[in-house]
Amino acid sequence: MIVNVWMEIRDTFAYPAENPEDDTELQAKNRETLALAADIGVVPLLYKVRIQGPRSYVLYSLLYTDVTQQSLEQAVERFASENPGDTAVMGAWNWEYGNQFGTDPVITEVPNPEYVGEPFEIPNPDYQPDQELPDYDPRENLRNPLWVPEFLTEITQTGVPLYPIPGALSAHMPDDPDGTPNSTLRDVNLFAGQAPRIF
């Protein structure tokens, strides 16, 4: 299974050295974990830095692949024990459905409020069946740009997350483009192919 973990890291964390050969044993271990992070020079900058007293906290998005619940828990606990007080899980999501790790996805079909009965295809006004004539178009029908599906797939979750989302996560949510603070929990960034997260 693939699991996305949002990890908050404090400024006292033992970040890897600039050159791997200069790493301490702890820095080398931390380098391995941070290698799981989405573009480390870009993605953490999409989120706000949380400030609490003299300390600052940065949010990283880690991708654990081919894990079981047990192996993920062990990896997260090991990372925390090696860096006491410097890491905190802000949430974890299953890749395929976006449900929080430890919950089960609930998939339902719901009516699409935008559905008005438009057909999927419409006749092509430029269709010209005679290939000898100019502007021949072999497509007799075109996809109707006004078509929307009659039903939408809605994914919710049931159960208790293994890593409940703490209130501090809202402090990492970026401001709106006009600078207005917006603490609403939202994706901000997804890995390619990842289902939207359920908050």
VOROLO-318189 format. One record per atom (N, C-alpha, C): x, y, z; residue in three letters. Coordinates in Angstrom, 2 decimals. Atoms other than C-alpha are relative to their C-alpha. Layout:
N
- X, Y, Z, ALA
...
end
This chain:
199
- 0.84, -1.18, 0.00, MET
- 0.00, 0.00, 0.00, MET
- 0.89, 1.24, 0.00, MET
- -0.72, -1.28, 0.04, ILE
- 1.05, 3.62, -0.56, ILE
- -0.70, 0.96, 0.94, ILE
- 0.55, -0.92, -1.00, VAL
- 0.58, 6.16, 2.23, VAL
- 0.75, 1.32, -0.04, VAL
- -0.57, -1.34, -0.06, ASN
- 1.15, 9.91, 2.22, ASN
- -0.10, 0.51, 1.44, ASN
- -0.04, -0.49, -1.38, VAL
- 2.21, 11.30, 5.61, VAL
- 0.45, 1.46, 0.00, VAL
- -0.44, -1.37, -0.23, TRP
- 2.32, 14.98, 6.48, TRP
- 0.75, 0.02, 1.33, TRP
- -0.86, 0.00, -1.18, MET
- 5.18, 15.40, 8.92, MET
- 0.45, 1.43, 0.31, MET
- -0.46, -1.31, -0.45, GLU
- 5.85, 18.56, 10.90, GLU
- 1.37, -0.17, 0.64, GLU
- -1.37, 0.11, -0.51, ILE
- 9.54, 19.12, 11.65, ILE
- 0.43, 1.34, 0.61, ILE
- -0.40, -1.19, -0.75, ARG
- 10.88, 21.55, 14.25, ARG
- 1.38, 0.49, -0.44, ARG
- -1.28, -0.59, 0.44, ASP
- 13.81, 23.90, 13.61, ASP
- 1.22, -0.56, 0.73, ASP
- -1.12, 0.61, -0.70, THR
- 15.95, 21.98, 16.12, THR
- 0.35, -1.39, -0.56, THR
- -0.19, 1.30, 0.66, PHE
- 15.80, 18.88, 13.86, PHE
- 1.42, -0.10, -0.57, PHE
- -1.35, 0.24, 0.55, ALA
- 19.12, 17.34, 12.76, ALA
- -0.10, -0.20, -1.51, ALA
- 0.07, 0.08, 1.47, TYR
- 18.88, 18.18, 9.06, TYR
- 1.31, -0.56, -0.54, TYR
- -1.24, 0.53, 0.59, PRO
- 21.37, 16.36, 6.82, PRO
- 0.96, 1.11, -0.37, PRO
- -1.03, -0.96, 0.38, ALA
- 24.66, 18.10, 6.08, ALA
- -0.10, 0.26, -1.51, ALA
- 0.03, -0.32, 1.43, GLU
- 25.21, 19.71, 2.69, GLU
- 0.56, -1.15, -0.83, GLU
- -0.59, 1.15, 0.67, ASN
- 27.43, 16.80, 1.68, ASN
- -0.27, -1.26, 0.82, ASN
- 0.32, 1.23, -0.75, PRO
- 26.32, 13.25, 2.61, PRO
- 1.16, -0.56, 0.81, PRO
- -1.16, 0.54, -0.73, GLU
- 29.86, 12.31, 3.64, GLU
- 0.25, 0.72, 1.32, GLU
- -0.16, -0.76, -1.25, ASP
- 29.66, 14.96, 6.39, ASP
- -1.11, -0.29, 1.00, ASP
- 1.11, 0.32, -0.90, ASP
- 26.49, 13.50, 7.93, ASP
- 0.47, -0.74, 1.25, ASP
- -0.15, 0.83, -1.19, THR
- 26.49, 12.27, 11.50, THR
- -0.89, -1.23, -0.23, THR
- 0.85, 1.19, 0.13, GLU
- 24.79, 8.91, 12.05, GLU
- -1.47, 0.38, -0.03, GLU
- 1.39, -0.43, -0.03, LEU
- 21.53, 10.67, 12.92, LEU
- -0.37, 0.74, -1.28, LEU
- 0.28, -0.73, 1.24, GLN
- 21.76, 13.02, 9.94, GLN
- -0.16, -0.94, -1.19, GLN
- 0.11, 0.98, 1.09, ALA
- 22.29, 10.04, 7.64, ALA
- -1.35, -0.71, 0.04, ALA
- 1.32, 0.62, -0.13, LYS
- 19.15, 8.37, 9.02, LYS
- -1.10, 0.97, -0.42, LYS
- 1.00, -1.00, 0.36, ASN
- 17.20, 11.60, 8.65, ASN
- 0.00, 0.27, -1.50, ASN
- -0.09, -0.18, 1.45, ARG
- 18.45, 11.94, 5.07, ARG
- -0.86, -1.05, -0.72, ARG
- 0.78, 1.08, 0.61, GLU
- 16.86, 8.57, 4.25, GLU
- -1.50, 0.29, 0.10, GLU
- 1.43, -0.30, -0.15, THR
- 13.50, 9.67, 5.66, THR
- -0.40, 1.20, -0.85, THR
- 0.34, -1.19, 0.79, LEU
- 13.57, 13.09, 4.00, LEU
- 0.05, -0.28, -1.50, LEU
- 0.00, 0.39, 1.41, ALA
- 14.28, 11.34, 0.70, ALA
- -1.40, -0.42, -0.46, ALA
- 1.38, 0.37, 0.32, LEU
- 10.61, 10.27, 0.88, LEU
- -0.88, 1.22, -0.25, LEU
- 0.79, -1.23, 0.10, ALA
- 9.49, 13.92, 0.78, ALA
- -0.18, 0.45, -1.44, ALA
- 0.24, -0.63, 1.30, ALA
- 7.88, 15.56, -2.24, ALA
- 0.97, 1.17, -0.12, ALA
- -0.98, -1.05, 0.33, ASP
- 10.23, 18.06, -3.90, ASP
- 0.35, 0.90, 1.18, ASP
- -0.33, -0.62, -1.29, ILE
- 11.96, 19.19, -0.74, ILE
- 0.37, 1.47, -0.11, ILE
- -0.34, -1.42, 0.17, GLY
- 13.05, 22.51, -2.21, GLY
- -1.18, 0.85, -0.39, GLY
- 1.17, -0.75, 0.47, VAL
- 9.53, 23.47, -3.33, VAL
- -1.23, -0.23, 0.88, VAL
- 1.28, 0.31, -0.65, VAL
- 6.63, 21.66, -1.63, VAL
- -0.12, 0.56, 1.42, VAL
- 0.16, -0.58, -1.34, PRO
- 7.37, 22.65, 2.01, PRO
- -0.23, 1.51, -0.02, PRO
- 0.18, -1.45, 0.09, LEU
- 7.43, 26.28, 0.83, LEU
- -1.43, 0.38, -0.39, LEU
- 1.39, -0.28, 0.35, LEU
- 3.83, 25.97, -0.37, LEU
- -0.87, 0.18, 1.24, LEU
- 0.72, -0.09, -1.28, TYR
- 2.71, 25.69, 3.26, TYR
- 0.64, 1.08, 0.87, TYR
- -0.53, -1.00, -0.92, LYS
- 3.10, 28.28, 5.98, LYS
- 0.85, -0.68, 1.08, LYS
- -0.79, 0.46, -1.14, VAL
- 5.74, 27.84, 8.66, VAL
- -0.78, 0.34, 1.26, VAL
- 0.72, -0.24, -1.25, ARG
- 4.06, 27.44, 12.03, ARG
- 1.00, 0.48, 1.05, ARG
- -0.87, -0.58, -1.04, ILE
- 5.56, 29.58, 14.78, ILE
- -0.67, -0.19, 1.35, ILE
- 0.51, 0.15, -1.37, GLN
- 5.14, 28.70, 18.44, GLN
- 1.13, 0.39, 0.94, GLN
- -1.07, -0.51, -0.86, GLY
- 7.19, 30.75, 20.87, GLY
- 1.26, 0.22, -0.82, GLY
- -1.24, -0.19, 0.76, PRO
- 10.84, 30.70, 19.79, PRO
- 0.21, -1.06, -1.09, PRO
- -0.18, 1.13, 0.93, ARG
- 10.35, 27.56, 17.69, ARG
- -0.81, 0.19, -1.28, ARG
- 0.72, 0.00, 1.27, SER
- 9.33, 27.19, 14.05, SER
- -0.13, -1.44, -0.50, SER
- 0.32, 1.36, 0.45, TYR
- 7.81, 24.13, 12.37, TYR
- -0.35, 0.04, -1.49, TYR
- 0.22, 0.08, 1.45, VAL
- 7.87, 23.20, 8.67, VAL
- -0.74, -1.30, -0.31, VAL
- 0.80, 1.16, 0.38, LEU
- 5.43, 20.79, 7.00, LEU
- 0.61, -0.68, -1.23, LEU
- -0.53, 0.80, 1.11, TYR
- 6.82, 18.01, 4.78, TYR
- -1.04, -1.06, -0.38, TYR
- 0.92, 1.01, 0.51, SER
- 4.80, 15.63, 2.60, SER
- 0.83, -1.22, -0.40, SER
- -0.80, 1.20, 0.23, LEU
- 6.34, 12.13, 2.76, LEU
- -0.85, -1.08, -0.66, LEU
- 0.71, 1.07, 0.69, LEU
- 5.39, 9.22, 0.51, LEU
- 0.65, -1.34, 0.32, LEU
- -0.46, 1.33, -0.35, TYR
- 5.78, 5.73, 1.95, TYR
- -0.64, -0.99, -0.97, TYR
- 0.52, 0.96, 0.98, THR
- 5.43, 3.04, -0.73, THR
- 0.23, -1.42, 0.49, THR
- -0.11, 1.42, -0.33, ASP
- 4.88, -0.68, -0.34, ASP
- 0.12, -0.24, 1.50, ASP
- -0.02, 0.16, -1.46, VAL
- 4.10, -0.48, 3.39, VAL
- -1.27, -0.70, 0.47, VAL
- 1.16, 0.52, -0.71, THR
- 1.76, -2.29, 5.74, THR
- -0.27, 0.97, 1.15, THR
- 0.26, -0.87, -1.14, GLN
- 0.12, -0.64, 8.72, GLN
- 1.11, -0.12, 1.03, GLN
- -1.04, 0.22, -1.00, GLN
- 2.72, -2.21, 10.99, GLN
- 1.32, 0.65, -0.41, GLN
- -1.29, -0.56, 0.42, SER
- 5.74, -1.18, 8.90, SER
- -0.03, 1.52, -0.03, SER
- 0.10, -1.47, -0.02, LEU
- 4.44, 2.39, 8.54, LEU
- 0.10, 0.51, 1.42, LEU
- -0.07, -0.42, -1.41, GLU
- 3.86, 2.71, 12.29, GLU
- 1.42, -0.09, 0.53, GLU
- -1.37, 0.18, -0.46, GLN
- 7.35, 1.36, 12.95, GLN
- 0.92, 1.08, -0.56, GLN
- -0.83, -1.03, 0.62, ALA
- 8.94, 3.79, 10.48, ALA
- -0.23, 1.36, 0.63, ALA
- 0.34, -1.30, -0.60, VAL
- 7.09, 6.79, 11.93, VAL
- 0.49, 0.07, 1.44, VAL
- -0.43, 0.01, -1.41, GLU
- 7.81, 5.77, 15.54, GLU
- 1.52, 0.06, 0.11, GLU
- -1.47, -0.04, -0.02, ARG
- 11.48, 5.17, 14.77, ARG
- 0.51, 1.42, -0.30, ARG
- -0.38, -1.37, 0.36, PHE
- 11.77, 8.60, 13.13, PHE
- -0.21, 0.94, 1.19, PHE
- 0.30, -0.84, -1.16, ALA
- 10.13, 10.20, 16.18, ALA
- 0.96, -0.28, 1.15, ALA
- -0.88, 0.34, -1.12, SER
- 12.28, 8.31, 18.69, SER
- 1.43, 0.45, -0.24, SER
- -1.35, -0.46, 0.32, GLU
- 15.48, 9.24, 16.88, GLU
- 0.12, 1.51, 0.05, GLU
- 0.03, -1.47, -0.03, ASN
- 14.43, 12.90, 16.85, ASN
- -1.02, 0.46, 1.03, ASN
- 1.01, -0.28, -1.02, PRO
- 12.63, 13.35, 20.19, PRO
- -0.44, 1.47, 0.03, PRO
- 0.58, -1.34, -0.06, GLY
- 10.29, 16.35, 20.16, GLY
- 0.12, 0.80, -1.29, GLY
- -0.23, -0.76, 1.23, ASP
- 11.37, 17.39, 16.66, ASP
- -0.92, -0.37, -1.15, ASP
- 0.91, 0.41, 1.08, THR
- 8.74, 15.56, 14.59, THR
- -1.39, -0.24, 0.56, THR
- 1.39, 0.30, -0.37, ALA
- 4.97, 15.22, 14.66, ALA
- -0.78, -0.30, -1.26, ALA
- 0.84, 0.34, 1.14, VAL
- 2.56, 13.50, 12.29, VAL
- -1.22, 0.92, 0.01, VAL
- 1.13, -0.90, 0.15, MET
- -0.02, 15.97, 11.01, MET
- -1.17, -0.65, -0.73, MET
- 1.05, 0.73, 0.71, GLY
- -2.04, 13.36, 9.11, GLY
- 0.62, -1.02, -0.93, GLY
- -0.47, 1.03, 0.93, ALA
- -1.72, 10.30, 6.89, ALA
- -1.18, -0.47, -0.83, ALA
- 1.09, 0.33, 0.92, TRP
- -3.76, 9.31, 3.83, TRP
- 0.38, -1.16, -0.92, TRP
- -0.17, 1.06, 0.97, ASN
- -4.18, 6.24, 1.69, ASN
- -0.01, 0.61, -1.40, ASN
- -0.22, -0.54, 1.34, TRP
- -3.08, 6.89, -1.89, TRP
- -1.24, -0.12, -0.90, TRP
- 1.01, 0.30, 1.02, GLU
- -5.93, 5.28, -3.83, GLU
- -1.30, 0.77, 0.17, GLU
- 1.30, -0.64, -0.22, TYR
- -9.00, 6.82, -2.20, TYR
- 0.07, 1.30, 0.78, TYR
- -0.14, -1.25, -0.74, GLY
- -7.66, 9.68, -0.08, GLY
- -0.54, -0.04, 1.41, GLY
- 0.49, 0.09, -1.37, ASN
- -9.15, 8.38, 3.15, ASN
- 1.18, -0.01, 0.97, ASN
- -1.06, -0.05, -1.01, GLN
- -7.15, 8.91, 6.34, GLN
- 0.42, -1.43, 0.36, GLN
- -0.57, 1.32, -0.28, PHE
- -4.87, 6.01, 7.19, PHE
- -0.62, -0.57, 1.27, PHE
- 0.66, 0.65, -1.12, GLY
- -6.63, 3.55, 9.50, GLY
- -1.52, -0.04, -0.17, GLY
- 1.44, 0.01, 0.28, THR
- -10.10, 4.29, 8.11, THR
- -0.26, -0.82, -1.26, THR
- 0.40, 0.70, 1.22, ASP
- -12.03, 2.50, 5.37, ASP
- -0.73, 0.99, -0.90, ASP
- 0.72, -0.89, 0.91, PRO
- -13.21, 4.32, 2.24, PRO
- -1.44, -0.47, -0.20, PRO
- 1.39, 0.28, 0.31, VAL
- -16.94, 4.53, 1.55, VAL
- -0.28, 0.68, -1.34, VAL
- 0.19, -0.52, 1.35, ILE
- -17.72, 4.91, -2.15, ILE
- -1.48, -0.05, -0.35, ILE
- 1.41, -0.07, 0.36, THR
- -21.17, 6.08, -3.21, THR
- -0.16, 0.82, -1.28, THR
- 0.36, -0.78, 1.19, GLU
- -22.76, 7.36, -6.41, GLU
- -1.09, 0.99, 0.41, GLU
- 0.98, -1.02, -0.36, VAL
- -24.61, 10.64, -5.92, VAL
- -0.43, 0.75, -1.26, VAL
- 0.46, -0.74, 1.19, PRO
- -26.75, 12.62, -8.41, PRO
- 0.86, 1.25, -0.22, PRO
- -0.77, -1.18, 0.38, ASN
- -24.82, 15.31, -10.26, ASN
- -0.97, 1.18, -0.12, ASN
- 0.95, -1.13, 0.07, PRO
- -26.60, 18.65, -9.61, PRO
- 0.09, 0.78, -1.31, PRO
- -0.16, -0.72, 1.27, GLU
- -25.26, 19.96, -12.94, GLU
- -0.54, -0.79, -1.19, GLU
- 0.49, 0.84, 1.11, TYR
- -26.77, 17.12, -14.98, TYR
- -1.33, 0.54, -0.53, TYR
- 1.23, -0.50, 0.63, VAL
- -29.40, 18.35, -17.46, VAL
- -0.45, -0.89, -1.15, VAL
- 0.44, 0.94, 1.03, GLY
- -29.63, 15.38, -19.83, GLY
- 0.65, 0.18, -1.36, GLY
- -0.70, -0.17, 1.28, GLU
- -27.25, 16.55, -22.56, GLU
- 0.63, -1.33, -0.43, GLU
- -0.62, 1.25, 0.46, PRO
- -26.08, 13.62, -24.76, PRO
- 1.52, 0.09, 0.03, PRO
- -1.47, 0.06, -0.05, PHE
- -22.46, 12.49, -24.62, PHE
- 0.62, 0.47, -1.32, PHE
- -0.52, -0.39, 1.30, GLU
- -21.98, 13.00, -28.37, GLU
- -1.05, 0.81, -0.76, GLU
- 0.88, -0.78, 0.88, ILE
- -23.43, 15.44, -30.92, ILE
- 0.54, -0.15, -1.43, ILE
- -0.47, 0.09, 1.39, PRO
- -23.27, 15.39, -34.74, PRO
- 1.08, 1.06, -0.26, PRO
- -1.07, -0.93, 0.36, ASN
- -20.12, 16.99, -36.11, ASN
- -0.47, 0.90, -1.14, ASN
- 0.49, -0.90, 1.07, PRO
- -21.21, 20.09, -38.06, PRO
- 0.97, 0.08, -1.18, PRO
- -0.98, -0.07, 1.08, ASP
- -18.00, 19.90, -40.10, ASP
- 0.20, -1.34, -0.70, ASP
- -0.18, 1.33, 0.59, TYR
- -18.42, 16.25, -41.00, TYR
- -0.31, 0.03, -1.50, TYR
- 0.18, 0.06, 1.45, GLN
- -17.99, 15.71, -44.73, GLN
- 0.36, -1.42, -0.44, GLN
- -0.27, 1.40, 0.30, PRO
- -18.37, 12.07, -45.80, PRO
- 0.77, -0.25, -1.29, PRO
- -0.72, 0.19, 1.26, ASP
- -16.83, 12.60, -49.26, ASP
- 1.46, 0.40, 0.18, ASP
- -1.41, -0.28, -0.25, GLN
- -13.07, 12.31, -48.84, GLN
- 0.63, 0.84, -1.10, GLN
- -0.55, -0.78, 1.10, GLU
- -12.53, 14.02, -52.20, GLU
- -0.27, 1.50, 0.17, GLU
- 0.33, -1.40, -0.20, LEU
- -14.07, 17.24, -50.95, LEU
- 0.91, 0.61, 1.07, LEU
- -0.87, -0.63, -1.01, PRO
- -12.09, 19.79, -48.90, PRO
- -0.58, -0.08, 1.40, PRO
- 0.37, -0.02, -1.42, ASP
- -12.16, 19.89, -45.12, ASP
- -0.67, -1.30, 0.44, ASP
- 0.55, 1.30, -0.42, TYR
- -12.95, 16.20, -44.86, TYR
- 0.34, -0.26, 1.46, TYR
- -0.19, 0.33, -1.40, ASP
- -13.41, 15.21, -41.23, ASP
- -0.58, -1.39, 0.23, ASP
- 0.50, 1.36, -0.15, PRO
- -13.64, 11.47, -40.50, PRO
- -0.86, -0.21, 1.25, PRO
- 0.77, 0.18, -1.23, ARG
- -15.37, 12.06, -37.16, ARG
- -1.44, 0.46, -0.21, ARG
- 1.40, -0.33, 0.23, GLU
- -19.12, 11.88, -37.65, GLU
- -0.62, 0.65, 1.23, GLU
- 0.51, -0.57, -1.25, ASN
- -19.77, 12.68, -34.00, ASN
- 1.14, 0.59, 0.82, ASN
- -0.96, -0.63, -0.90, LEU
- -18.01, 14.89, -31.49, LEU
- -0.51, -0.13, 1.43, LEU
- 0.40, -0.01, -1.41, ARG
- -17.99, 14.82, -27.70, ARG
- -0.70, 1.33, 0.28, ARG
- 0.80, -1.18, -0.31, ASN
- -20.60, 17.25, -26.49, ASN
- 0.67, 0.78, 1.14, ASN
- -0.65, -0.77, -1.08, PRO
- -18.88, 20.04, -24.50, PRO
- -0.93, 0.33, 1.16, PRO
- 0.97, -0.29, -1.06, LEU
- -22.09, 20.53, -22.49, LEU
- -0.35, -1.23, 0.83, LEU
- 0.33, 1.24, -0.71, TRP
- -22.25, 16.88, -21.35, TRP
- 0.66, -0.05, 1.37, TRP
- -0.53, 0.31, -1.33, VAL
- -21.81, 16.10, -17.66, VAL
- -0.63, -1.33, 0.42, VAL
- 0.57, 1.29, -0.40, PRO
- -22.30, 12.68, -16.03, PRO
- -1.23, 0.18, 0.90, PRO
- 1.22, -0.06, -0.81, GLU
- -25.63, 11.92, -14.40, GLU
- 0.30, -0.20, 1.47, GLU
- -0.37, 0.27, -1.39, PHE
- -23.92, 10.63, -11.25, PHE
- 1.48, 0.29, 0.22, PHE
- -1.38, -0.24, -0.40, LEU
- -20.72, 11.52, -9.42, LEU
- 0.39, -1.02, 1.06, LEU
- -0.51, 0.90, -1.03, THR
- -18.55, 9.24, -7.33, THR
- 0.46, 0.83, 1.19, THR
- -0.36, -0.72, -1.23, GLU
- -18.28, 10.50, -3.76, GLU
- 0.69, -0.97, 0.96, GLU
- -0.75, 0.86, -0.91, ILE
- -15.69, 9.08, -1.40, ILE
- 0.05, 0.65, 1.39, ILE
- -0.09, -0.43, -1.39, THR
- -16.03, 9.43, 2.37, THR
- 0.74, -1.11, 0.74, THR
- -0.73, 1.01, -0.78, GLN
- -14.51, 7.40, 5.18, GLN
- -0.77, -0.37, 1.26, GLN
- 0.58, 0.46, -1.25, THR
- -15.54, 5.38, 8.18, THR
- 1.10, -0.61, 0.85, THR
- -1.03, 0.53, -0.89, GLY
- -13.54, 4.38, 11.22, GLY
- 0.79, 1.12, 0.64, GLY
- -0.82, -0.96, -0.74, VAL
- -10.90, 6.07, 13.35, VAL
- 1.39, 0.06, -0.61, VAL
- -1.33, -0.11, 0.59, PRO
- -7.72, 7.44, 11.76, PRO
- 1.09, -0.41, 1.00, PRO
- -1.14, 0.35, -0.85, LEU
- -4.46, 6.04, 13.09, LEU
- 0.72, 1.26, 0.46, LEU
- -0.64, -1.28, -0.33, TYR
- -3.05, 9.58, 13.01, TYR
- -1.02, 1.11, -0.16, TYR
- 1.00, -1.07, 0.09, PRO
- -5.86, 12.03, 13.82, PRO
- 0.67, 1.34, -0.32, PRO
- -0.55, -1.29, 0.41, ILE
- -5.35, 15.50, 12.36, ILE
- -0.05, 0.96, 1.19, ILE
- -0.01, -0.93, -1.13, PRO
- -4.23, 17.92, 15.10, PRO
- -0.43, 1.40, -0.42, PRO
- 0.44, -1.36, 0.28, GLY
- -5.57, 21.46, 15.34, GLY
- 1.11, 0.88, -0.55, GLY
- -1.12, -0.82, 0.45, ALA
- -2.08, 22.85, 14.68, ALA
- 0.18, -0.04, -1.52, ALA
- -0.18, 0.09, 1.46, LEU
- -2.30, 21.72, 11.04, LEU
- -0.55, 1.22, -0.72, LEU
- 0.60, -1.15, 0.68, SER
- -4.53, 24.68, 10.16, SER
- 0.97, 1.18, -0.09, SER
- -0.98, -1.08, 0.03, ALA
- -1.61, 27.01, 10.96, ALA
- 0.95, -0.12, -1.19, ALA
- -0.87, 0.20, 1.17, HIS
- 0.27, 25.52, 7.98, HIS
- -0.69, 0.35, -1.31, HIS
- 0.71, -0.27, 1.25, MET
- -2.45, 26.37, 5.45, MET
- 0.36, 1.38, -0.52, MET
- -0.44, -1.29, 0.56, PRO
- -1.33, 29.13, 3.07, PRO
- -1.13, 1.01, -0.11, PRO
- 0.96, -1.08, 0.18, ASP
- -3.02, 32.47, 2.70, ASP
- -0.60, -0.08, -1.40, ASP
- 0.58, -0.13, 1.33, ASP
- -5.35, 33.17, -0.21, ASP
- 0.90, 0.89, -0.86, ASP
- -0.86, -0.81, 0.88, PRO
- -3.75, 34.81, -3.27, PRO
- 0.00, 1.49, 0.33, PRO
- 0.05, -1.43, -0.34, ASP
- -4.91, 38.24, -2.04, ASP
- 0.61, 0.30, 1.37, ASP
- -0.65, -0.20, -1.30, GLY
- -3.09, 37.70, 1.28, GLY
- -0.90, -0.24, 1.19, GLY
- 0.93, 0.27, -1.10, THR
- -6.20, 36.87, 3.32, THR
- 0.34, -1.34, 0.65, THR
- -0.28, 1.28, -0.66, PRO
- -5.42, 34.21, 5.95, PRO
- -1.13, -0.99, -0.26, PRO
- 0.99, 1.04, 0.27, ASN
- -7.18, 30.92, 5.16, ASN
- 0.47, -1.27, 0.69, ASN
- -0.42, 1.16, -0.78, SER
- -6.89, 28.17, 7.77, SER
- -0.76, -1.27, -0.36, SER
- 0.76, 1.19, 0.42, THR
- -9.25, 25.78, 5.94, THR
- 0.95, -1.11, -0.44, THR
- -0.85, 1.13, 0.38, LEU
- -7.62, 22.35, 5.67, LEU
- -0.30, -0.38, -1.44, LEU
- 0.16, 0.31, 1.41, ARG
- -7.03, 21.58, 2.01, ARG
- 1.28, -0.63, -0.53, ARG
- -1.12, 0.75, 0.54, ASP
- -4.69, 19.65, -0.26, ASP
- 1.25, 0.83, -0.24, ASP
- -1.12, -0.86, 0.38, VAL
- -2.44, 22.49, -1.49, VAL
- 0.89, -0.69, -1.04, VAL
- -0.86, 0.73, 0.93, ASN
- -0.26, 19.87, -3.19, ASN
- -0.30, -1.49, 0.08, ASN
- 0.19, 1.45, 0.09, LEU
- -0.84, 16.29, -4.37, LEU
- 1.11, -0.59, -0.86, LEU
- -0.89, 0.73, 0.89, PHE
- 1.57, 13.75, -5.81, PHE
- -0.79, -0.33, -1.27, PHE
- 0.67, 0.37, 1.25, ALA
- 0.79, 12.90, -9.45, ALA
- -0.73, -1.32, 0.17, ALA
- 0.80, 1.21, -0.10, GLY
- -2.04, 10.37, -9.47, GLY
- -0.61, -0.26, 1.36, GLY
- 0.52, 0.20, -1.36, GLN
- -2.85, 10.74, -5.77, GLN
- -1.45, 0.50, 0.09, GLN
- 1.39, -0.42, -0.22, ALA
- -6.53, 10.89, -4.77, ALA
- -0.03, 1.19, 0.96, ALA
- 0.12, -1.11, -0.95, PRO
- -7.63, 14.11, -3.02, PRO
- -0.17, -0.52, 1.43, PRO
- 0.06, 0.43, -1.40, ARG
- -7.23, 13.83, 0.76, ARG
- -1.36, 0.33, 0.62, ARG
- 1.21, -0.26, -0.76, ILE
- -10.24, 13.54, 3.02, ILE
- 0.41, 0.56, 1.36, ILE
- -0.30, -0.62, -1.29, PHE
- -9.95, 15.93, 5.97, PHE
- -1.17, -0.19, 0.92, PHE
end
